[in-house]
Amino acid sequence: MNLKICALIIEAVQSCIKDTVSSKEIELALGVYLAKASERLKKNTEGIIQEDGDVQ
């Protein structure tokens, strides 16, 4: 899966959370969780990305 698509999915989820969650603490916790998930995804896909940006 293309990393750009993953980033768009994460942004969409964050947007939905902002629209539906009123508690700032929960919003921040979920934002941190999604940021860490994004970092793990990037780290796990390093080295297997082809030149065109697609993951093998």
Backbone atoms as SQL, in Angstrom:
CREATE TABLE atoms (id INTEGER PRIMARY KEY, chain TEXT, resi INTEGER, resn TEXT, atom TEXT, x REAL, y REAL, z REAL);
INSERT INTO atoms VALUES
  (1, 'A', 1, 'MET', 'N', 0.853, -1.181, 0.000),
  (2, 'A', 1, 'MET', 'CA', 0.000, 0.000, 0.000),
  (3, 'A', 1, 'MET', 'C', 0.895, 1.239, 0.000),
  (4, 'A', 2, 'ASN', 'N', 0.496, 2.199, -0.722),
  (5, 'A', 2, 'ASN', 'CA', 1.255, 3.428, -0.831),
  (6, 'A', 2, 'ASN', 'C', 1.219, 4.191, 0.497),
  (7, 'A', 3, 'LEU', 'N', 2.374, 4.699, 0.921),
  (8, 'A', 3, 'LEU', 'CA', 2.447, 5.431, 2.191),
  (9, 'A', 3, 'LEU', 'C', 1.608, 6.703, 2.165),
  (10, 'A', 4, 'LYS', 'N', 1.454, 7.306, 0.986),
  (11, 'A', 4, 'LYS', 'CA', 0.620, 8.509, 0.893),
  (12, 'A', 4, 'LYS', 'C', -0.828, 8.171, 1.218),
  (13, 'A', 5, 'ILE', 'N', -1.287, 7.004, 0.774),
  (14, 'A', 5, 'ILE', 'CA', -2.648, 6.571, 1.080),
  (15, 'A', 5, 'ILE', 'C', -2.798, 6.367, 2.582),
  (16, 'A', 6, 'CYS', 'N', -1.804, 5.744, 3.206),
  (17, 'A', 6, 'CYS', 'CA', -1.838, 5.531, 4.662),
  (18, 'A', 6, 'CYS', 'C', -1.904, 6.866, 5.396),
  (19, 'A', 7, 'ALA', 'N', -1.125, 7.831, 4.940),
  (20, 'A', 7, 'ALA', 'CA', -1.134, 9.149, 5.577),
  (21, 'A', 7, 'ALA', 'C', -2.505, 9.807, 5.445),
  (22, 'A', 8, 'LEU', 'N', -3.130, 9.664, 4.279),
  (23, 'A', 8, 'LEU', 'CA', -4.466, 10.234, 4.082),
  (24, 'A', 8, 'LEU', 'C', -5.493, 9.563, 4.980),
  (25, 'A', 9, 'ILE', 'N', -5.363, 8.249, 5.160),
  (26, 'A', 9, 'ILE', 'CA', -6.275, 7.522, 6.045),
  (27, 'A', 9, 'ILE', 'C', -6.119, 8.021, 7.475),
  (28, 'A', 10, 'ILE', 'N', -4.878, 8.187, 7.920),
  (29, 'A', 10, 'ILE', 'CA', -4.619, 8.665, 9.280),
  (30, 'A', 10, 'ILE', 'C', -5.189, 10.068, 9.463),
  (31, 'A', 11, 'GLU', 'N', -4.999, 10.940, 8.465),
  (32, 'A', 11, 'GLU', 'CA', -5.553, 12.294, 8.548),
  (33, 'A', 11, 'GLU', 'C', -7.074, 12.266, 8.627),
  (34, 'A', 12, 'ALA', 'N', -7.695, 11.378, 7.861),
  (35, 'A', 12, 'ALA', 'CA', -9.156, 11.275, 7.877),
  (36, 'A', 12, 'ALA', 'C', -9.656, 10.818, 9.240),
  (37, 'A', 13, 'VAL', 'N', -8.966, 9.838, 9.826),
  (38, 'A', 13, 'VAL', 'CA', -9.357, 9.346, 11.147),
  (39, 'A', 13, 'VAL', 'C', -9.206, 10.460, 12.181),
  (40, 'A', 14, 'GLN', 'N', -8.098, 11.188, 12.119),
  (41, 'A', 14, 'GLN', 'CA', -7.897, 12.291, 13.055),
  (42, 'A', 14, 'GLN', 'C', -8.983, 13.349, 12.893),
  (43, 'A', 15, 'SER', 'N', -9.368, 13.625, 11.666),
  (44, 'A', 15, 'SER', 'CA', -10.421, 14.601, 11.404),
  (45, 'A', 15, 'SER', 'C', -11.748, 14.149, 12.006),
  (46, 'A', 16, 'CYS', 'N', -12.074, 12.873, 11.841),
  (47, 'A', 16, 'CYS', 'CA', -13.314, 12.334, 12.411),
  (48, 'A', 16, 'CYS', 'C', -13.294, 12.422, 13.930),
  (49, 'A', 17, 'ILE', 'N', -12.139, 12.114, 14.518),
  (50, 'A', 17, 'ILE', 'CA', -12.012, 12.161, 15.975),
  (51, 'A', 17, 'ILE', 'C', -12.226, 13.590, 16.463),
  (52, 'A', 18, 'LYS', 'N', -11.621, 14.556, 15.783),
  (53, 'A', 18, 'LYS', 'CA', -11.778, 15.956, 16.180),
  (54, 'A', 18, 'LYS', 'C', -13.238, 16.383, 16.111),
  (55, 'A', 19, 'ASP', 'N', -13.967, 15.880, 15.108),
  (56, 'A', 19, 'ASP', 'CA', -15.366, 16.269, 14.936),
  (57, 'A', 19, 'ASP', 'C', -16.283, 15.627, 15.972),
  (58, 'A', 20, 'THR', 'N', -15.923, 14.450, 16.487),
  (59, 'A', 20, 'THR', 'CA', -16.842, 13.722, 17.355),
  (60, 'A', 20, 'THR', 'C', -16.445, 13.707, 18.827),
  (61, 'A', 21, 'VAL', 'N', -15.184, 13.939, 19.139),
  (62, 'A', 21, 'VAL', 'CA', -14.715, 13.846, 20.526),
  (63, 'A', 21, 'VAL', 'C', -14.621, 15.245, 21.121),
  (64, 'A', 22, 'SER', 'N', -15.276, 15.424, 22.254),
  (65, 'A', 22, 'SER', 'CA', -15.256, 16.750, 22.872),
  (66, 'A', 22, 'SER', 'C', -14.140, 16.879, 23.907),
  (67, 'A', 23, 'SER', 'N', -13.701, 15.776, 24.483),
  (68, 'A', 23, 'SER', 'CA', -12.678, 15.826, 25.518),
  (69, 'A', 23, 'SER', 'C', -11.292, 16.005, 24.895),
  (70, 'A', 24, 'LYS', 'N', -10.616, 17.086, 25.257),
  (71, 'A', 24, 'LYS', 'CA', -9.283, 17.365, 24.714),
  (72, 'A', 24, 'LYS', 'C', -8.275, 16.292, 25.112),
  (73, 'A', 25, 'GLU', 'N', -8.418, 15.734, 26.318),
  (74, 'A', 25, 'GLU', 'CA', -7.487, 14.702, 26.759),
  (75, 'A', 25, 'GLU', 'C', -7.589, 13.468, 25.867),
  (76, 'A', 26, 'ILE', 'N', -8.811, 13.058, 25.546),
  (77, 'A', 26, 'ILE', 'CA', -9.006, 11.890, 24.688),
  (78, 'A', 26, 'ILE', 'C', -8.501, 12.197, 23.285),
  (79, 'A', 27, 'GLU', 'N', -8.793, 13.383, 22.792),
  (80, 'A', 27, 'GLU', 'CA', -8.346, 13.779, 21.457),
  (81, 'A', 27, 'GLU', 'C', -6.823, 13.759, 21.370),
  (82, 'A', 28, 'LEU', 'N', -6.153, 14.295, 22.389),
  (83, 'A', 28, 'LEU', 'CA', -4.689, 14.299, 22.403),
  (84, 'A', 28, 'LEU', 'C', -4.128, 12.885, 22.485),
  (85, 'A', 29, 'ALA', 'N', -4.725, 12.048, 23.332),
  (86, 'A', 29, 'ALA', 'CA', -4.256, 10.669, 23.474),
  (87, 'A', 29, 'ALA', 'C', -4.393, 9.913, 22.157),
  (88, 'A', 30, 'LEU', 'N', -5.522, 10.090, 21.479),
  (89, 'A', 30, 'LEU', 'CA', -5.715, 9.414, 20.200),
  (90, 'A', 30, 'LEU', 'C', -4.770, 9.964, 19.138),
  (91, 'A', 31, 'GLY', 'N', -4.506, 11.257, 19.172),
  (92, 'A', 31, 'GLY', 'CA', -3.557, 11.853, 18.235),
  (93, 'A', 31, 'GLY', 'C', -2.162, 11.291, 18.420),
  (94, 'A', 32, 'VAL', 'N', -1.747, 11.140, 19.682),
  (95, 'A', 32, 'VAL', 'CA', -0.439, 10.551, 19.977),
  (96, 'A', 32, 'VAL', 'C', -0.396, 9.105, 19.502),
  (97, 'A', 33, 'TYR', 'N', -1.468, 8.360, 19.769),
  (98, 'A', 33, 'TYR', 'CA', -1.541, 6.963, 19.329),
  (99, 'A', 33, 'TYR', 'C', -1.408, 6.865, 17.810),
  (100, 'A', 34, 'LEU', 'N', -2.142, 7.704, 17.081),
  (101, 'A', 34, 'LEU', 'CA', -2.082, 7.662, 15.619),
  (102, 'A', 34, 'LEU', 'C', -0.710, 8.090, 15.103),
  (103, 'A', 35, 'ALA', 'N', -0.081, 9.056, 15.754),
  (104, 'A', 35, 'ALA', 'CA', 1.255, 9.484, 15.347),
  (105, 'A', 35, 'ALA', 'C', 2.260, 8.354, 15.529),
  (106, 'A', 36, 'LYS', 'N', 2.156, 7.645, 16.659),
  (107, 'A', 36, 'LYS', 'CA', 3.053, 6.516, 16.900),
  (108, 'A', 36, 'LYS', 'C', 2.791, 5.393, 15.907),
  (109, 'A', 37, 'ALA', 'N', 1.520, 5.162, 15.582),
  (110, 'A', 37, 'ALA', 'CA', 1.184, 4.133, 14.596),
  (111, 'A', 37, 'ALA', 'C', 1.769, 4.499, 13.239),
  (112, 'A', 38, 'SER', 'N', 1.723, 5.774, 12.900),
  (113, 'A', 38, 'SER', 'CA', 2.288, 6.247, 11.639),
  (114, 'A', 38, 'SER', 'C', 3.800, 6.039, 11.620),
  (115, 'A', 39, 'GLU', 'N', 4.459, 6.337, 12.738),
  (116, 'A', 39, 'GLU', 'CA', 5.905, 6.138, 12.840),
  (117, 'A', 39, 'GLU', 'C', 6.259, 4.663, 12.700),
  (118, 'A', 40, 'ARG', 'N', 5.472, 3.785, 13.364),
  (119, 'A', 40, 'ARG', 'CA', 5.728, 2.343, 13.261),
  (120, 'A', 40, 'ARG', 'C', 5.542, 1.864, 11.829),
  (121, 'A', 41, 'LEU', 'N', 4.506, 2.357, 11.151),
  (122, 'A', 41, 'LEU', 'CA', 4.261, 1.980, 9.765),
  (123, 'A', 41, 'LEU', 'C', 5.434, 2.392, 8.891),
  (124, 'A', 42, 'LYS', 'N', 5.905, 3.614, 9.077),
  (125, 'A', 42, 'LYS', 'CA', 7.034, 4.106, 8.288),
  (126, 'A', 42, 'LYS', 'C', 8.279, 3.265, 8.552),
  (127, 'A', 43, 'LYS', 'N', 8.543, 2.964, 9.834),
  (128, 'A', 43, 'LYS', 'CA', 9.716, 2.177, 10.202),
  (129, 'A', 43, 'LYS', 'C', 9.615, 0.756, 9.646),
  (130, 'A', 44, 'ASN', 'N', 8.413, 0.169, 9.707),
  (131, 'A', 44, 'ASN', 'CA', 8.221, -1.202, 9.241),
  (132, 'A', 44, 'ASN', 'C', 8.296, -1.333, 7.734),
  (133, 'A', 45, 'THR', 'N', 8.047, -0.256, 7.007),
  (134, 'A', 45, 'THR', 'CA', 8.068, -0.334, 5.547),
  (135, 'A', 45, 'THR', 'C', 9.357, 0.197, 4.944),
  (136, 'A', 46, 'GLU', 'N', 10.270, 0.703, 5.763),
  (137, 'A', 46, 'GLU', 'CA', 11.554, 1.166, 5.247),
  (138, 'A', 46, 'GLU', 'C', 12.280, -0.007, 4.610),
  (139, 'A', 47, 'GLY', 'N', 12.876, 0.252, 3.475),
  (140, 'A', 47, 'GLY', 'CA', 13.655, -0.786, 2.815),
  (141, 'A', 47, 'GLY', 'C', 12.859, -1.679, 1.890),
  (142, 'A', 48, 'ILE', 'N', 11.531, -1.632, 1.953),
  (143, 'A', 48, 'ILE', 'CA', 10.747, -2.469, 1.050),
  (144, 'A', 48, 'ILE', 'C', 9.920, -1.625, 0.085),
  (145, 'A', 49, 'ILE', 'N', 10.214, -0.341, 0.049),
  (146, 'A', 49, 'ILE', 'CA', 9.493, 0.549, -0.858),
  (147, 'A', 49, 'ILE', 'C', 10.244, 0.600, -2.186),
  (148, 'A', 50, 'GLN', 'N', 9.512, 0.356, -3.254),
  (149, 'A', 50, 'GLN', 'CA', 10.101, 0.405, -4.581),
  (150, 'A', 50, 'GLN', 'C', 10.254, 1.855, -5.008),
  (151, 'A', 51, 'GLU', 'N', 10.926, 2.069, -6.143),
  (152, 'A', 51, 'GLU', 'CA', 11.166, 3.425, -6.621),
  (153, 'A', 51, 'GLU', 'C', 9.884, 4.185, -6.901),
  (154, 'A', 52, 'ASP', 'N', 8.822, 3.492, -7.322),
  (155, 'A', 52, 'ASP', 'CA', 7.573, 4.178, -7.643),
  (156, 'A', 52, 'ASP', 'C', 6.756, 4.515, -6.403),
  (157, 'A', 53, 'GLY', 'N', 7.249, 4.145, -5.228),
  (158, 'A', 53, 'GLY', 'CA', 6.570, 4.486, -3.987),
  (159, 'A', 53, 'GLY', 'C', 5.631, 3.422, -3.475),
  (160, 'A', 54, 'ASP', 'N', 5.435, 2.350, -4.229),
  (161, 'A', 54, 'ASP', 'CA', 4.553, 1.276, -3.784),
  (162, 'A', 54, 'ASP', 'C', 5.316, 0.288, -2.927),
  (163, 'A', 55, 'VAL', 'N', 4.627, -0.290, -1.980),
  (164, 'A', 55, 'VAL', 'CA', 5.221, -1.294, -1.106),
  (165, 'A', 55, 'VAL', 'C', 5.058, -2.646, -1.760),
  (166, 'A', 56, 'GLN', 'N', 6.107, -3.451, -1.696),
  (167, 'A', 56, 'GLN', 'CA', 6.057, -4.792, -2.294),
  (168, 'A', 56, 'GLN', 'C', 5.104, -5.675, -1.547);
